[in-house]
């Protein structure tokens, strides 16, 4: 089961978010895994149409793989008031696990 967390970020600002991955409270080793965050208009928007920020495109950096800690680098052009949902997945081969998801509030400055 994934953790539900509301994320609040500032419109058009570069933001950094610390991500953690755990299973039943135990840190998940994310070393060598593909990490993806989807920023969406709403939860029903397809992943293909959402903004994809990932470890393979330079937007997520593993800080401590064995402890499941990474940093998400969010460019300002992704943060617009119409974005209301986000999701963090860890992909291991053909297996995808959503660790965190929830509402996104983009604060209009």
Buried (B, 14 or more C-beta within 10 A) or exposed (E): EEEEBEBEBBEBEEBEBEBBBEEEEEBBBBEEBBBBBBBBBEEEBEEEEBBBBBBEEEBBEBBEBEBBBBEBBBEEEBBBEEBBBBBBBBBEEEEEBBBBBBBBBBEEE
